[in-house]
């Protein structure tokens, strides 16, 4: 297919990027560590680290991990919110020749156990607040080495006070026992006197295993090679240039990183993009504390603000936000979930910067499409494909459909994953014969190459930018002794885009909705827990007995 969208590219954005200018993602990191040595790289709770410190600490931690006898390609899990240890640990794992397994720190033991076993992770770096979860499952996994960080580790003297407050006042660190675990600062200190062996890496080595649900409901690791992530960093960097070149001139790109770094959107669009540009990331460990978040924003003049709709909306509705100085804000990227028109309009009015919505998946590192970065209005579409990316709208048989007709969005480009980790069967289901990745989203492309998402082919629910798979939740609910059968769907929610609703047929007549919600909370991380439960005497089924979620969804739509 001819790339009709290239005509819409802003001046200066290339049709293609050259991934082969680097031998690996590590080469890009090390180039920036050298080039921007004395610049600040990350700021968290008023403390900053420079590119030089990031370089030295990541080499030390990498040497420490190598000293544990891990072989090249070994998987190392990172289980932390947005704290300074995250960028250090990520760079350390990659530079030492290992692969990063990103873990949501709020996972329940059941979710964590699956991910550690499936990835075969042999080491984990975890913030002490979540160490109790690791303790509960470590014996059932391959993890032999545990490094435990604390909120105050890298905050200098202030860190002593921070740790005291976190542990004793707020009681945010449940007791845990992990014999043999090493403190983060001790591991770095030990590594400084150890030999670091620089591995030979190629673009085809695995960089990240990014876990995502699947139509099967079992979380699968999207295998992202150095090539995939590197390509997406270069694609995003090229895409951003027209906006960055607009006056006023900015000495150093300043990015707000409130999205969790274990999520692919923040990993690429905040951390790696900033490193590529010699920029600085403002890490927000708890963006749910909106008042605290606004206090942080008041201290800086920010240039780039990637976020999800719920975060933009939350800020806009928090007192004090309208008083912030956004005169240097050049780009606001909405992704992870649909951006609502009302939110986009309010954001433009308050900040003077239009929201540029994009689209992507864990499987695509993540960006596939985006609206031009220097846009002055909200388009309501997911934009056009970024450089070196092909998009094709297809029917169920894989045939390309004419423009204006809805079909499955399929994509091809250097950012598309190598496949699902150890699951060739699942990989085969999502790839077409001619090498396109099937996204599972239904879209319509217009004659300019702009695409709108109109529906979802699979039953996935999108809660504040996080994928939720009904099968996983149904498995949990069905394991409750009082449940006969159940079905789960997503229903519209003003705050999070969608929320989880469960339909349940009782086995125990005394079963209550509260009981089900409480039970789910012990097995599932918060955003997956049903917020609504409706009891039924039976559920709609096909003639072979398969529960029809679509019928339940259509019913809800009709009622609305």
Secondary structure by P-SEA (a helix, b strand, c coil): ccccccccccccccccccccccccaaaaaaaaaaaaccccccccccccccaaaaaaaaaaaaaaaaaacccccbbbbbbccccaaaaaaaaaaaaabbbbbbbcccccaaaaaaaaaaacccbbbbcccaaaaaaaccccccccbbbbbccccccaaaaaaaaaaacccccccccccccccccaaaaaaaaccbbbbbccccccccccbbbbbccccccccccccaaaaaaaaaaaaaaacccccccccccbbbbbccccccccccccccaaaaaaacbbbbccccccaaaaaaaaaaaccccbbbbcaaaaaaaaacccccccccccccbbbbccccccaaaaaaaaaaccbbbbbbbbccccccccccccccccccccccccccccbbbbbbcccccccccccccccccccccccccccccaaaaaaccccccccccccccccccccbbbbccccccccccccbbbbaaaaaaaaaaccccccbbbbbcccccccbbbbbbbbcccccccaaaaaaaaaacccccccccbbbbbcbbbbcccccccaaaaaaaaaaac
